[in-house]
Amino acid sequence: MLTAPALAIHLVSLNSAQAVGIPIALVGAVFLSFGAQFQHRGVGKVEAAHVTTGTGLSGSQLLALFGRPSWVLGTLLIGLAVVLQLASLRFAPLIVVQPLGAVALVITAVLNARVTHTRLNRRSIRAIAFCVGGVGLFVTIAAFTATDAPISEFDLVVILVLLAGVLTIFGTLFVIFRDRMGPFAYIVGAGVLYGFVATLAKVVINRILQAEFDLLTTCCVVGLLAAGGGGAYFVQTAYSVGPPDLVIAGLTVVDPLVAVGIGIVVLREAAEAPWWAPIAYIATAIPAVYGVFSLARNHPQLEEATERGVNRPGGETGMR
């Protein structure tokens, strides 16, 4: 995260128009938090009404989600959060706006604790601090050291090949280990796929604005839809096997790490970065990832579900 002096320097450098991006990003984080809570509630109700074996939402459960007002409302709120996040980046620099997204994790954790009458323990609070601090430092350092570079057609092909490999791996693991997959696996899968979504969305928008809608752009759109669809399914399934703040923790950590990682490795956006930058990337990514893993192991709802022999937390909280 930005230190107080660093944040003050950046705020001073913002003009009145750019400063508008800060409250927009904060409102977007609030919408994301409430949207996750409502979606989690809708998934829980659908799952309770459509009992199936194993984990992972079935086709009938996915269709039933559209009939749950809470899930539809949550989806609309998350859609608004995405729009506001894009709007905030239109006004304010990435270095100021991006770390603010981690606020969603804190809000979601507090909101979920109040709704489910579950008290966050010391270990889960520490895990959330690792998530927020690690991803904030990672994005901050990346914003200072990375530079935009032209995206060549070869770069796009590499990204699409990587995405095809990721989809194949996750699809194979899901088919083989579906009955044994926990919330952490689904969260990591969703975060990785959404990292590709962010990258491809940027590419597609730029190529359309430059009137370069060719076969390669079409392949990017197909890849974007495939990654978005797979990520959305993993998120909804993660809601069925884990609490919403754990899902948000995974997305606010894994998603930006993957997106920035693609920018650094494939798009060479860190080619002009100082020698210490790669070390700093790794040093800040480790605590963020550790925070997600720790939250998955120490979340009070998951611990209570394990003690009661319940596979999905929240079944007795009234949220479903």
Disulfide bonds with the S-S distance in Angstrom:
none
